[in-house]
Amino acid sequence: MNYNNCNDDKVFIHSTLESGEDFYIKDRWKRQYHFKIASFLVPPGIMIEALEVRKDNSSGHQFRILSEWDADIDAATKKLETIIKNKINKRHLKRRHGQWEIEQYKTVEGRIEYINDPSRTEFDRVFVIDGNEISIEDFVKMLECYEGWSFQFKIVDSCDENNIIPPGD
């Protein structure tokens, strides 16, 4: 993670995959996940980040919470582990006949990631949903069966107000 502090032009570079502690967890389907979890200082407080470790180095699950400077780091890390458990036990997509489909609840959560692989997409971004990289083209194909439907699209910060840990929590 790179963080550029605009006030004094210092750049902080941190690699959770290199310095993080191992965390293993199984989902309700008995699939085991390996995460690296690390905490580090950022100007507004302490960031605690969990990155899924994958053999193919593709983007996987990624979770972050932001703590106040004087928050209990152990409690914040436990909260992050609970968030991980809740998120890996949800499925937004299913694979049918070699194609991704939106699950029955018709909601999708994920994040937008940069990739440098022009063979995968004509854009340089993918959606990471349920830990899977989905090209923009494949995402649009998933929407074809919903022509005529209404939709909501909401962009949220990965450290939204629900994941900020106040002091003493």
Secondary structure, DSSP 8 states (H G I E B T S, - for coil): -EEEETTTTEEEE--HHHH-EEEEEE-TT--EEEEEEEEEEETTEEEEEEEE--TT-----EEEEEE-TTS-HHHHHHHHHHHHHHHHT---EEEETTEEEE-TT-----EEEE---TTT-SSSEEEEETTEEEEHHHHHHHHGGGTT---------TT-GGGEE-TT-
